[in-house]
Amino acid sequence: MGCNLLHCYAERNVCLQALSLALSTHIQATLATQPRAGLVLPGGSSPQALLPLLAQQLDGRCIDLSPSDERWVPAQAAESNWNLLQQGLPEARCLDPRQGASLTQAALAWGEQLKQWLPFSAVLLGMGEDGHIASLFPGMPGLAAALDPAAEPAALPAQAPQAPSERLSLNLAMLQRGQWLGLLAFGARKRELIDAVLADEPAAQDLPLYAWLQCSPVPVNIYWAP
């Protein structure tokens, strides 16, 4: 495990600006040596404010973009992570995880397509107040296999505790295949979980967040604000 880098800011907008600059700088370095850069981003409210900043700083036409996970809803639905990302970075080539008629078929095809992008230039995740990352939730069926860093990089059907409960998610092995890894989190509860994981507290060791921060092949850049 590398030494994770915790970047704390007093205000969320300042945190997002710093994260955008770090991500953009890394992706531009990738594009200096290859024609395209693969980028994996989370859905949700926190990253939504990041997207306009990235759009200002990057040439989206050179970016292959995928959500880290997706709800099994129509692509244009308000809850769709893909919809959020492709609206926020409209010039990027954004891959829709709905690559099949069933969750299992979609996961298999989505994972196979993303393998062609490896290694990703950057992978940024969010987290929940229950310690979940992507759509890998505490207590979810198959969680241990999904969090195995030695597994084959893949996508898989996932189960959320709240509706819409049917999800698609990348496994930890796929999420870790980024040259730059990051976490964006806001609020006191998430900071408590991050601190517990970084302190290696026994109660935190079953959290998906623990696997992301403590089983990472490279340091994870953690961006946090209250």
Sequence and secondary structure as in RCSB ss.txt:
>XXXX:A:sequence
MGCNLLHCYAERNVCLQALSLALSTHIQATLATQPRAGLVLPGGSSPQALLPLLAQQLDGRCIDLSPSDERWVPA
QAAESNWNLLQQGLPEARCLDPRQGASLTQAALAWGEQLKQWLPFSAVLLGMGEDGHIASLFPGMPGLAAALDPA
AEPAALPAQAPQAPSERLSLNLAMLQRGQWLGLLAFGARKRELIDAVLADEPAAQDLPLYAWLQCSPVPVNIYWA
P
>XXXX:A:secstr
    EEEE SSHHHHHHHHHHHHHHHHHHHHTTSS EEEEE  SHHHHTTHHHHHHHS GGGEEEEESEEESS T
TSTT HHHHHHHHSTTSEE  S  SSSHHHHHHHHHHHHHTT SEEEEEE   TTS BTTB TT TTHHHHT TT
S   EEEEE SSSS EEEEE HHHHT EEEEEEEEESHHHHHHHHHHHTT GGGTTSHHHHHHHS SS EEEEEE
 
